[in-house]
Amino acid sequence: MTLANLSRSATNKACTVASLEQFLEGAEAYANGLTPPPLALLPSRQQPMVSSGFRLSQPLRQRLIVHAKRQQISRSRLLRILINHFDALSKPQQQRLLNEHSVR
């Protein structure tokens, strides 16, 4: 069986392992040539990620790169954090922020 076969037969549902200990016990059993016990899987709470395309000016793109590197996170994660922060603002706060940064 090849990796391609495994990936085709895998389910599309995102799951996470119930516990790190359970995962490590299974890995140790596998390394010792034993059949690992089945893992208890929990459905993942995250939504599947999709690719999005948008345009940024070069200076703004550079600022995004600098901030992401400084925080040691991906640019997309930084954007998700900022969007979540914007969502947490009240409607008047959102409008004030949009007015302060509107393109003239």
DSSP file (Angstrom, degrees, kcal/mol; ACC not computed):
  #  RESIDUE AA STRUCTURE BP1 BP2  ACC     N-H-->O    O-->H-N    N-H-->O    O-->H-N    TCO  KAPPA ALPHA  PHI   PSI    X-CA   Y-CA   Z-CA
    1    1 A M              0   0    0      0, 0.0     2,-0.2     0, 0.0     0, 0.0   0.000 360.0 360.0 360.0 134.0    0.0    0.0    0.0
    2    2 A T     >  -     0   0    0      1,-0.1     4,-2.0     0, 0.0     5,-0.1  -0.544 360.0-107.8-100.6 168.1    1.4    3.4   -0.9
    3    3 A L  H  > S+     0   0    0      1,-0.2     4,-2.5     2,-0.2     5,-0.2   0.863 120.3  57.8 -61.1 -36.0    0.9    6.8    0.7
    4    4 A A  H  > S+     0   0    0      1,-0.2     4,-1.8     2,-0.2    -1,-0.2   0.902 105.6  49.7 -62.0 -40.6   -1.3    7.8   -2.2
    5    5 A N  H  > S+     0   0    0      1,-0.2     4,-1.9     2,-0.2    -1,-0.2   0.910 110.8  50.1 -63.5 -41.8   -3.6    4.8   -1.5
    6    6 A L  H  X S+     0   0    0     -4,-2.0     4,-1.0     1,-0.2    -2,-0.2   0.906 109.6  50.0 -63.6 -41.4   -3.8    5.8    2.2
    7    7 A S  H  < S+     0   0    0     -4,-2.5    -1,-0.2     1,-0.2    -2,-0.2   0.841 109.9  51.2 -69.2 -30.9   -4.6    9.4    1.4
    8    8 A R  H  < S+     0   0    0     -4,-1.8    -1,-0.2     1,-0.2    -2,-0.2   0.862 112.5  45.4 -71.6 -34.7   -7.4    8.4   -1.0
    9    9 A S  H  < S+     0   0    0     -4,-1.9    -1,-0.2    -5,-0.1    -2,-0.2   0.593  91.1 105.0 -86.0  -9.1   -9.0    6.1    1.6
   10   10 A A  S  < S-     0   0    0     -4,-1.0     2,-0.1    -5,-0.1    -3,-0.0  -0.381  76.9-111.8 -70.5 148.5   -8.7    8.6    4.4
   11   11 A T        -     0   0    0      1,-0.1    -1,-0.1     2,-0.1    -2,-0.1  -0.428  13.2-132.4 -76.7 157.4  -11.9   10.3    5.5
   12   12 A N  S    S+     0   0    0     -2,-0.1     2,-0.3     2,-0.1    -1,-0.1   0.510  73.2 110.5 -86.8  -5.4  -12.2   14.0    4.9
   13   13 A K  S    S-     0   0    0      1,-0.1     2,-0.4    30,-0.0    -2,-0.1  -0.558  70.5-128.6 -75.1 129.9  -13.4   14.7    8.4
   14   14 A A        +     0   0    0     -2,-0.3    30,-2.5    32,-0.1     2,-0.3  -0.658  37.2 173.5 -78.8 126.9  -10.9   16.6   10.5
   15   15 A C  E     -A   43   0A   0     -2,-0.4     2,-0.3    28,-0.3    26,-0.0  -0.936  20.7-151.6-133.4 155.8  -10.2   14.9   13.8
   16   16 A T  E     -A   42   0A   0     26,-2.9    26,-3.2    -2,-0.3     2,-0.2  -0.932  31.5-101.3-124.5 153.0   -7.9   15.3   16.7
   17   17 A V  E     -A   41   0A   0     -2,-0.3    24,-0.2    24,-0.2     3,-0.1  -0.478  27.3-129.6 -72.8 141.3   -6.5   12.7   19.0
   18   18 A A  S    S+     0   0    0     22,-2.4     2,-0.3     1,-0.2    -1,-0.1   0.861  84.2   5.2 -62.8 -37.7   -8.3   12.7   22.4
   19   19 A S     >  -     0   0    0     21,-0.2     4,-1.7     1,-0.1    -1,-0.2  -0.999  57.8-132.6-149.7 151.0   -5.0   12.8   24.4
   20   20 A L  H  > S+     0   0    0     -2,-0.3     4,-2.7     2,-0.2     5,-0.2   0.881 109.4  56.6 -66.0 -39.1   -1.3   13.1   23.9
   21   21 A E  H  > S+     0   0    0      1,-0.2     4,-2.5     2,-0.2    -1,-0.2   0.912 105.8  50.3 -59.8 -43.4   -0.6   10.2   26.2
   22   22 A Q  H  > S+     0   0    0      1,-0.2     4,-2.0     2,-0.2    -1,-0.2   0.906 111.3  48.8 -62.7 -41.4   -2.8    7.9   24.1
   23   23 A F  H  X S+     0   0    0     -4,-1.7     4,-2.3     2,-0.2    -2,-0.2   0.928 112.0  48.2 -63.6 -45.3   -1.0    9.0   20.9
   24   24 A L  H  X S+     0   0    0     -4,-2.7     4,-2.5     2,-0.2    -2,-0.2   0.881 109.6  52.6 -65.7 -38.4    2.4    8.4   22.5
   25   25 A E  H  X S+     0   0    0     -4,-2.5     4,-2.3     1,-0.2    -1,-0.2   0.915 111.1  47.4 -61.9 -42.4    1.4    5.0   23.8
   26   26 A G  H  X S+     0   0    0     -4,-2.0     4,-2.3     2,-0.2    -2,-0.2   0.892 111.6  50.1 -65.1 -39.9    0.2    4.0   20.3
   27   27 A A  H  X S+     0   0    0     -4,-2.3     4,-2.4     2,-0.2    -2,-0.2   0.894 110.9  49.5 -65.6 -39.9    3.5    5.3   18.8
   28   28 A E  H  X S+     0   0    0     -4,-2.5     4,-1.6     2,-0.2    -2,-0.2   0.912 110.8  49.5 -65.4 -42.7    5.6    3.4   21.3
   29   29 A A  H  <>S+     0   0    0     -4,-2.3     5,-2.7     1,-0.2    -2,-0.2   0.916 112.1  48.6 -61.6 -43.3    3.6    0.2   20.6
   30   30 A Y  H ><5S+     0   0    0     -4,-2.3     3,-1.6     1,-0.2    -2,-0.2   0.907 109.1  52.4 -63.2 -42.6    4.1    0.7   16.8
   31   31 A A  H 3<5S+     0   0    0     -4,-2.4    -1,-0.2     1,-0.3    -2,-0.2   0.817 107.8  52.7 -64.5 -29.8    7.8    1.3   17.3
   32   32 A N  T 3<5S-     0   0    0     -4,-1.6    -1,-0.3    -5,-0.1    -2,-0.2   0.340 122.8-105.7 -87.5   6.8    8.1   -2.0   19.3
   33   33 A G  T < 5S+     0   0    0     -3,-1.6    -3,-0.2     1,-0.3     2,-0.2   0.584  79.8 128.3  82.9  10.1    6.4   -3.9   16.4
   34   34 A L  S   <S-     0   0    0     -5,-2.7    -1,-0.3    -6,-0.2    -2,-0.1  -0.559  70.1-100.5 -94.4 161.5    3.1   -4.3   18.3
   35   35 A T        -     0   0    0     -2,-0.2    -5,-0.1    -3,-0.1    -1,-0.0  -0.730  42.5-130.5 -80.4 118.2   -0.3   -3.4   17.0
   36   36 A P        -     0   0    0      0, 0.0   -10,-0.1     0, 0.0     3,-0.1  -0.379  23.6-106.7 -69.2 147.0   -1.2    0.0   18.5
   37   37 A P        -     0   0    0      0, 0.0    -8,-0.1     0, 0.0     2,-0.0  -0.382  47.1 -89.0 -67.5 152.4   -4.6    0.3   20.1
   38   38 A P        -     0   0    0      0, 0.0     2,-0.3     0, 0.0   -12,-0.0  -0.368  44.9-120.9 -64.6 141.2   -7.1    2.3   18.2
   39   39 A L        -     0   0    0     -3,-0.1     2,-0.6    -2,-0.0   -16,-0.0  -0.601  15.0-124.2 -83.3 139.9   -7.1    6.0   19.0
   40   40 A A        -     0   0    0     -2,-0.3   -22,-2.4   -21,-0.1     2,-0.4  -0.753  34.1-157.0 -79.4 121.7  -10.1    7.8   20.3
   41   41 A L  E     -A   17   0A   0     -2,-0.6   -24,-0.2   -24,-0.2   -26,-0.0  -0.843   9.7-158.8-108.3 139.5  -10.7   10.7   17.9
   42   42 A L  E     -A   16   0A   0    -26,-3.2   -26,-2.9    -2,-0.4     2,-0.1  -0.900  32.6-103.0-109.8 141.9  -12.6   13.8   18.6
   43   43 A P  E     -A   15   0A   0      0, 0.0   -28,-0.3     0, 0.0     2,-0.1  -0.404  41.9-112.3 -62.3 139.7  -14.0   16.0   15.9
   44   44 A S        -     0   0    0    -30,-2.5   -30,-0.1     1,-0.1    -3,-0.0  -0.473  14.6-148.8 -72.6 143.1  -11.9   19.0   15.2
   45   45 A R        +     0   0    0     -2,-0.1     2,-0.2     2,-0.1    -1,-0.1   0.603  69.3  95.7 -87.1 -12.3  -13.5   22.4   16.1
   46   46 A Q  S    S-     0   0    0      1,-0.1   -32,-0.1     3,-0.0    -2,-0.1  -0.524  74.6-125.7 -82.9 146.4  -11.7   24.2   13.4
   47   47 A Q        -     0   0    0     -2,-0.2    -2,-0.1     1,-0.1    -1,-0.1  -0.579  40.5 -91.5 -80.2 150.1  -13.3   24.9   10.0
   48   48 A P        -     0   0    0      0, 0.0     2,-0.2     0, 0.0    -1,-0.1  -0.378  45.1-119.2 -62.2 142.0  -11.3   23.8    7.0
   49   49 A M        -     0   0    0     -3,-0.1     2,-0.3    -2,-0.0    -3,-0.0  -0.582  27.3-162.5 -83.6 144.6   -9.1   26.5    5.6
   50   50 A V        -     0   0    0     -2,-0.2     2,-0.3     0, 0.0     0, 0.0  -0.928  24.1-107.9-124.3 152.2   -9.5   27.8    2.1
   51   51 A S        -     0   0    0     -2,-0.3     2,-0.4     2,-0.0     0, 0.0  -0.600  35.1-168.7 -79.5 136.8   -7.2   29.8    0.0
   52   52 A S        -     0   0    0     -2,-0.3     2,-0.5     2,-0.0     0, 0.0  -0.981   8.1-152.3-128.1 139.7   -8.0   33.5   -0.5
   53   53 A G        +     0   0    0     -2,-0.4     2,-0.3     2,-0.0    -2,-0.0  -0.928  26.9 147.4-112.8 134.8   -6.5   35.9   -2.9
   54   54 A F        -     0   0    0     -2,-0.5     2,-0.4     2,-0.0    -2,-0.0  -0.968  39.5-111.7-155.3 164.9   -6.3   39.6   -2.4
   55   55 A R        -     0   0    0     -2,-0.3     2,-0.3     6,-0.0    -2,-0.0  -0.846  26.5-179.2-109.2 138.7   -4.0   42.5   -3.2
   56   56 A L        -     0   0    0     -2,-0.4     2,-0.0     2,-0.0    -2,-0.0  -0.959  34.2-107.2-127.5 148.7   -1.9   44.5   -0.9
   57   57 A S     >  -     0   0    0     -2,-0.3     4,-2.6     1,-0.1     5,-0.2  -0.378  37.8-109.7 -66.9 157.2    0.4   47.4   -1.6
   58   58 A Q  H  > S+     0   0    0      1,-0.2     4,-2.4     2,-0.2     5,-0.2   0.907 117.7  49.6 -59.0 -44.9    4.1   46.5   -1.4
   59   59 A P  H  > S+     0   0    0      0, 0.0     4,-2.0     0, 0.0    -1,-0.2   0.910 112.9  47.4 -62.0 -39.7    4.7   48.6    1.8
   60   60 A L  H  > S+     0   0    0      2,-0.2     4,-2.3     1,-0.2    -2,-0.2   0.897 110.8  51.7 -67.3 -39.4    1.7   47.0    3.5
   61   61 A R  H  X S+     0   0    0     -4,-2.6     4,-2.3     1,-0.2    -1,-0.2   0.912 109.2  50.6 -61.5 -42.9    2.8   43.5    2.5
   62   62 A Q  H  X S+     0   0    0     -4,-2.4     4,-2.6     2,-0.2    -1,-0.2   0.893 109.1  51.0 -63.4 -39.8    6.2   44.2    3.9
   63   63 A R  H  X S+     0   0    0     -4,-2.0     4,-2.6     2,-0.2     5,-0.2   0.905 109.2  51.2 -64.0 -40.4    4.7   45.4    7.2
   64   64 A L  H  X S+     0   0    0     -4,-2.3     4,-2.3     2,-0.2    -2,-0.2   0.920 111.3  47.9 -60.7 -44.2    2.6   42.2    7.3
   65   65 A I  H  X S+     0   0    0     -4,-2.3     4,-2.5     2,-0.2     5,-0.2   0.920 112.3  48.9 -62.7 -45.1    5.7   40.1    6.8
   66   66 A V  H  X S+     0   0    0     -4,-2.6     4,-2.5     2,-0.2    -2,-0.2   0.929 113.1  46.4 -62.1 -46.8    7.6   42.0    9.5
   67   67 A H  H  X S+     0   0    0     -4,-2.6     4,-1.9     1,-0.2    -1,-0.2   0.902 113.1  49.4 -65.1 -40.5    4.8   41.7   12.1
   68   68 A A  H  X>S+     0   0    0     -4,-2.3     5,-2.3    -5,-0.2     4,-0.8   0.919 113.3  46.3 -64.9 -43.0    4.3   38.0   11.4
   69   69 A K  H  <5S+     0   0    0     -4,-2.5     3,-0.5     3,-0.2    -2,-0.2   0.903 110.1  54.0 -65.3 -40.5    8.1   37.3   11.7
   70   70 A R  H  <5S+     0   0    0     -4,-2.5    -1,-0.2     1,-0.2    -2,-0.2   0.889 116.0  38.5 -61.4 -39.3    8.3   39.3   14.9
   71   71 A Q  H  <5S-     0   0    0     -4,-1.9    -1,-0.2    -5,-0.2    -2,-0.2   0.518 108.7-127.0 -88.3  -6.4    5.5   37.3   16.4
   72   72 A Q  T  <5 +     0   0    0     -4,-0.8     2,-0.3    -3,-0.5    -3,-0.2   0.907  69.9 116.2  58.2  46.2    6.8   34.0   14.8
   73   73 A I  S   <S-     0   0    0     -5,-2.3    -1,-0.2    -6,-0.1    -2,-0.1  -0.888  71.7 -89.7-133.2 165.8    3.4   33.2   13.3
   74   74 A S     >  -     0   0    0     -2,-0.3     4,-2.2     1,-0.1     5,-0.2  -0.358  32.6-118.7 -73.9 158.2    2.2   32.9    9.7
   75   75 A R  H  > S+     0   0    0      1,-0.2     4,-2.3     2,-0.2     5,-0.2   0.897 115.4  52.7 -62.9 -40.4    0.9   35.9    7.9
   76   76 A S  H  > S+     0   0    0      1,-0.2     4,-2.3     2,-0.2    -1,-0.2   0.886 108.2  50.5 -65.3 -37.1   -2.5   34.2    7.5
   77   77 A R  H  > S+     0   0    0      2,-0.2     4,-2.5     1,-0.2    -1,-0.2   0.919 109.0  51.7 -66.1 -41.4   -2.7   33.5   11.2
   78   78 A L  H  X S+     0   0    0     -4,-2.2     4,-2.4     1,-0.2    -2,-0.2   0.918 110.2  49.1 -59.8 -42.7   -1.9   37.2   11.9
   79   79 A L  H  X S+     0   0    0     -4,-2.3     4,-2.4     2,-0.2    -1,-0.2   0.901 109.9  51.0 -63.9 -40.1   -4.7   38.2    9.6
   80   80 A R  H  X S+     0   0    0     -4,-2.3     4,-2.5     2,-0.2    -2,-0.2   0.903 110.3  50.0 -63.1 -40.3   -7.1   35.8   11.3
   81   81 A I  H  X S+     0   0    0     -4,-2.5     4,-2.3     2,-0.2    -2,-0.2   0.932 111.8  47.5 -62.3 -46.0   -6.2   37.2   14.7
   82   82 A L  H  X S+     0   0    0     -4,-2.4     4,-2.4     2,-0.2    -2,-0.2   0.885 111.6  50.1 -64.9 -38.5   -6.7   40.8   13.5
   83   83 A I  H  X S+     0   0    0     -4,-2.4     4,-2.5     2,-0.2    -1,-0.2   0.919 110.9  49.3 -65.3 -43.2  -10.1   39.9   11.9
   84   84 A N  H  X S+     0   0    0     -4,-2.5     4,-1.4     2,-0.2    -2,-0.2   0.884 110.7  50.9 -63.0 -37.6  -11.2   38.2   15.1
   85   85 A H  H  X S+     0   0    0     -4,-2.3     4,-0.7     2,-0.2    -2,-0.2   0.923 109.9  49.5 -64.5 -43.5  -10.1   41.3   17.1
   86   86 A F  H >< S+     0   0    0     -4,-2.4     3,-1.1     1,-0.2    -2,-0.2   0.907 108.7  53.3 -61.0 -42.3  -12.1   43.5   14.7
   87   87 A D  H 3< S+     0   0    0     -4,-2.5    -1,-0.2     1,-0.2    -2,-0.2   0.827 103.6  57.5 -61.7 -31.8  -15.2   41.3   15.1
   88   88 A A  H 3< S+     0   0    0     -4,-1.4    -1,-0.2    -3,-0.2    -2,-0.2   0.652  88.9  95.1 -76.1 -15.0  -14.9   41.7   18.9
   89   89 A L  S << S-     0   0    0     -3,-1.1     2,-0.0    -4,-0.7    -3,-0.0  -0.404  85.0-106.4 -73.0 152.5  -15.2   45.5   18.7
   90   90 A S     >  -     0   0    0      1,-0.1     4,-2.7    -2,-0.1     5,-0.2  -0.324  35.6-103.5 -69.1 162.6  -18.5   47.1   19.1
   91   91 A K  H  > S+     0   0    0      1,-0.2     4,-2.5     2,-0.2     5,-0.2   0.902 122.7  49.6 -57.9 -43.8  -20.2   48.5   16.0
   92   92 A P  H  > S+     0   0    0      0, 0.0     4,-2.5     0, 0.0    -1,-0.2   0.901 111.4  49.6 -63.7 -37.7  -19.2   52.1   16.9
   93   93 A Q  H  > S+     0   0    0      2,-0.2     4,-2.3     1,-0.2    -2,-0.2   0.915 111.1  49.5 -65.5 -41.4  -15.6   51.1   17.5
   94   94 A Q  H  X S+     0   0    0     -4,-2.7     4,-2.5     2,-0.2    -1,-0.2   0.939 112.4  47.5 -60.7 -46.5  -15.5   49.3   14.2
   95   95 A Q  H  X S+     0   0    0     -4,-2.5     4,-2.5     1,-0.2    -2,-0.2   0.903 110.9  50.9 -63.8 -41.3  -16.9   52.3   12.4
   96   96 A R  H  X S+     0   0    0     -4,-2.5     4,-2.3     2,-0.2    -1,-0.2   0.918 111.4  48.5 -61.6 -43.2  -14.5   54.7   14.1
   97   97 A L  H  X S+     0   0    0     -4,-2.3     4,-1.4     1,-0.2    -2,-0.2   0.908 112.1  48.6 -63.7 -42.3  -11.6   52.4   13.1
   98   98 A L  H  < S+     0   0    0     -4,-2.5    -2,-0.2     1,-0.2    -1,-0.2   0.891 111.5  50.1 -64.9 -39.1  -12.8   52.2    9.5
   99   99 A N  H >< S+     0   0    0     -4,-2.5     3,-0.9     1,-0.2    -2,-0.2   0.885 108.7  52.4 -66.6 -38.2  -13.2   56.0    9.4
  100  100 A E  H 3< S+     0   0    0     -4,-2.3    -1,-0.2     1,-0.2    -2,-0.2   0.807 118.7  36.0 -66.1 -29.0   -9.7   56.6   10.7
  101  101 A H  T 3< S+     0   0    0     -4,-1.4    -1,-0.2    -5,-0.2    -2,-0.2   0.098  83.9 134.4-115.0  22.0   -8.2   54.3    8.1
  102  102 A S    <   -     0   0    0     -3,-0.9     2,-0.4     1,-0.1    -3,-0.1  -0.444  60.0-114.2 -73.2 147.1  -10.4   55.1    5.1
  103  103 A V              0   0    0      1,-0.1    -1,-0.1    -2,-0.1    -2,-0.1  -0.668 360.0 360.0 -81.9 130.0   -8.6   55.7    1.8
  104  104 A R              0   0    0     -2,-0.4    -1,-0.1     0, 0.0    -2,-0.0   0.400 360.0 360.0-108.8 360.0   -9.1   59.2    0.6
